[in-house]
Amino acid sequence: MQSALAAHLSDEGWTVRALADTETRAPGIDLIATLDDRWLAVEVKDYPSSTYDHGPKRGQPSPRSPQTRRDSGSPTRCSE
């Protein structure tokens, strides 16, 4: 998801300044991009999978379906 967003922003003229290492699952901002005098900071949320993606259970089936684990939060729009 993060790489697709970075590619799209680049295609639209944005300069991607920083990308988080998603393999380490570090918290916080995942992508920083600039266009002229505008800055964009994004925290990417990916859809949960049916298997574990990290740790000792990597590749094994997850006990909960992606639908029950989906974040119920609402997107937030930043002011310009």
N, C-alpha and C positions, 0 to 999 in steps of 0.2 A: 504494500500500500504506500509506504513512504517513498520508495523509488519511483513509483508511478506518478505521485504528486510532484516529486522533484523534476521529473522529465517534463511534465505538463507545464510547470512554472517556467522552466528553461525555454520551452517552445514559445511561451508567451512573452519572453523578453526579460524575465526575472533572473537575477544572479543568485544561485544557491550558495550561501556562505558557510553553512554548517549542516551536517547530517549526523544524527546520533547513531551509535552502534546498536542496532536493534537486537543483536544476538545476546548482548549483556542485559537487556531489559532495564536499562537505566531509566529512572523516572525523570520527568520534566520535558523540556522542549526537544522535539525530534528533528525539526527543520527550521532553519533561519534563511530567509531570502530577502533580497532588496531589489527595488525597481525605482530608479531615480532617487527621490528623497523619502520613499516609503520603505518601511521595514515590515516583514511578516514573520511571525513566530508561530509555529504549528506543533501541537501535540497530536500525533496520529493515533487513532483508535482503529484497530483491525478487528474483523469479525472473528469470534472464537472458533476453533476447529473442533472436530470430533475426536481428535487425538491430542495427547500432550505434546507441546512443541519444545519444551526445555526440561532439563533436569534428568534424574535417573529413570523416570517413566517415559522419556521421549519416545514417541511412536506408538505407545500403548493407547488403547481406547480411553477416553475421558468418561467419567460416570454421568455427567450432565450434558444434555444436548446444547448445541450452540444457542438455540432459541431461549432457553431458560437462563443462560449466562449473559445474554446481551445487555449492555448498559442501557438503563432506562432514562439516562440524563438527556437534557435538551441541548442542542448546539447553542453556543454563545457567540454573538456578533460583537466584534471589537469596534469601538468608535474610531473615526478617522481624524 
